[in-house]
């Protein structure tokens, strides 16, 4: 480590202030007003920035809280502590946040990466019976080794180059998702092509070839008006609906399946992995366990729906991780390769979610069973329309998955460089070369 690095603490290099909540908070919540930053806004954001919030407080409540502004740097200190974020909007923060300002010989972006690197150490110092609390004094007294400011800036630039590319790929994927969802809603929820044909008007956003696949009239059905020639069927007839317990009794599963914390032959895919963005902390199974779980093995083209606890979460297997997969507990997998995209977007839509909620039972723990799911009715368009939709969305989702693979690779490089750069164990030149190589692989 270079001699210029100094031992210091956070209170010596920046001012730290805690947020505050107007009390009682429920009296101050509003449909509009000042954005109210919750910890869930930070965990939901895939970037280093807070750009929007799910809730607001009344404008007159702002003086009772702590206001933050674009460019401000905040750190969560409760619930999910240790998450650093940059503000891109004017908002208010409660006492679950710390605000860091007036940086002295500390680059703000270097501070961001420093806190990411030291998060585990900080959280271990927290306390609390329900949530881990990262008290203000813990951060103030936290010991750090700080390099010269010029080095900090170069380190931050290297890591930010990787994060900027990750953000761009994530934004591209959001655009791809919206495009596919828009097509699904237009064709199968609003029936825009049918309406265009019925009116005799050519849709400005729907090409003639697509319009020719759709009928020009509606008929009555048990699900209301549907396009002429389309059918209604049971989910059990259009897809194989399976789950973890389809492989045998609880006794046989316990005897034949062992979950591993370290990488094994196959990934054990859980809803919690999806909720975390498939960023790590995976569980695995051996080849023997994978073979025993043959009825719930995943090829990558299934639709996964959580059916216990976090009911209704819909996602696709993380095929971009490039390893065998098997379905975890508390979820069902729909196997219907020829219409997998149609089923994915159907159950992701409001209509599909309402169908799922219609079979949910339980008060202490929400759930639905496979039998009731198989009995759900679903609208089935004609074969040519489904083939066209699957072809269009296959292209979009293939690009989406390729981007996911790139994101995973970039994160691995970033997370590998982070502790080395923060400790001076790798030279800036070598870090720049490794970053350049990882970016070249995306070309």
Protein Blocks (a to p, Z undefined) as FASTA:
>chain_A
ZZkbccddfklmoccddddddddfklmgcfbdcddddfklmmmpmbfbdfbdfbdcdfkl
mmmmccddehiacddfehjehiacddfbdcdddfkbccdehiehiafklmmmmmmmmmmm
mmmmpgcjkbccddfklmmmpccddddfklmmmmmmmmmmmmmmmmmmmmmmmmmmmmmm
mmmmmmmmnommmmmmmnopacfkbcfklmmmpccbdcddfkbpadehiacddfklmpcc
ddfklnocfklmmmmpccdfbdcfbdcddfklmmnopngjpacddfklmmmmmmmccfhl
accddfehjehiacdddfknopacdddehiacdddfklmmmmmmmmmpmklmmmmmmmgg
cjklgcddfklmmmpccddddfklmmmmmmmmmmmmmmmmmmmmmmmmmmmmmmmmmmmm
mnopacfklmmmmmmmmmmmmZZ
